């Protein structure tokens, strides 16, 4: 791989719980869903097996774990705030107690849930709506001085895949994220991570165009998180299933790393870690 094929992004450091995290070597965020209807059945957890999964993820190389209690798959069933808290908060408390070295992200678009999760031990907000579904989310991120993952989503989980359309998908999403990022920075949110939102209001073709042009998001000069693990953009194209999508996930993770991704949000930590190790070996030769 020659230098002309590589994307060199500025060294990025975020602060989490008072600790500096260097993202010049990409990091891994493991997925722990405490929902009964997540698209990948093996990612569904309860409090009885979440701790065991965290232990394995930590051993395999995860630095972050993302806890979600509201399925964001297309057409997902709406969940009440109290139910989302009931699902997520006990597990966050347990993980924070058992594995203090893991940084916990709360995957929610509701500021009430995020605030309770932060009180319980979470230290990152992962908002799939980019603050569009709860105006108080930006204020919470600023007040609590925590990293905020700014995701692009067109619509809501219930309607986002109903004929999503764009004139120029990458430039439109880039402009949207830039505008939201400017607001966050004006509010003194110190650490913003962007996520282009693969699968959140994008067709199969649009997802691949977005991935092919992912390097354009480096111009925002903030870390890029990619969440493509076992998603339908992989298994539908290969005519398979989420359970059979690990190899395709590893391929797309490698492409994402080449284009500047610094955090991979994944179901399979060991495999993602291998992608990073092999990609880094090539990158360090240039």
Residue, then its C-alpha position, 0 to 999 in steps of 0.5 A: x500500500x503506497x502513501x498515495x493510497x493512505x489517508x493521514x488524519x491529524x492526531x486526535x486525543x479525547x478526554x474521558x473521565x479525566x483520562x487522555x485517550x490517544x486515537x492515533x491508533x484506532x480504538x474499538x467500541x464493543x456493542x452490548x444491546x439490552x433489547x429483545x429485538x436488536x437485528x443481530x441476535x447474539x448482541x442481545x444481552x441481559x444482566x446475567x451475561x453482559x458482564x461476561x461479554x464485557x470481560x471477553x471484549x476487554x480481553x480482546x482489545x475493546x476500550x469502550x463498550x456501548x450500552x443500548x436499550x432502544x433498538x435502532x434497527x429499521x422499523x424498531x418498536x418504540x420504547x418508553x423512557x422508563x423501560x429504556x432506563x430499566x434495561x440499561x442502568x443496572x447493567x451500566x452500574x455493574x460494568x462500571x463497578x466490575x470493569x472500571x478500565x472500560x469507558x461506557x457509552x450510553x446509546x440513546x437519543x434521550x437526554x433523560x436516559x443519558x443523564x441517568x446513565x452518566x450518573x450510573x457510570x457511563x462517560x460517553x453519549x452516543x446519540x444516533x439522532x445527532x441531537x435532532x430528537x431531543x434538544x436538551x442533549x447538546x446542553x447535557x453534553x456541555x454541562x457534563x463535559x463528556x465526549x459526544x458521538x454526533x450521528x447522522x440519521x434521516x428521520x427516526x428508527x421507525x421511518x428512516x428507511x422509507x425511501x431516503x433520498x439525497x441529491x449528493x449524499x456525502x456532501x449533504x451529510x457532511x454539511x449537516x454534521x458540520x452545522x451540528x458540530x459548530x453548534x456543539x463547539x459553540x456550546x463548549x462541548x470539548x470532545x465530539x466524535x462524528x458518525x456518518x450513520x451507516x444504515x440510518x436513513x440510507x439505501x444500500x447504494x447510498x451506504x456504499x457511496x458514503x463509505x467510498x467517500x468517507x475520507x471527506x469527513x476528515x476535513x471536520x478534524x474530529x475523530x470518526x466512528x464507524x458503525x457497520x458491524x454485521x449490518x444489512x449493507x453487508x448481508x443484503x449485498x451478499x445475500x446472507x444474514x447478520x450471523x454470516x456477515x463477519x467476513x464482510x464486516x472485517x473487509x469494510x472495517x479495513x476500508x474504513x480504517x484506510x479512509x480515516x476511521x478512528x473508532x470501530x463500533x463492533x460486535x466482534x472485538x477480536x476480529x476488529x482488533x486484528x483488522x487494526x493490527x494488520x492495517x497499522x502494520x501497513x500504515x507504519x511502512x509508509 
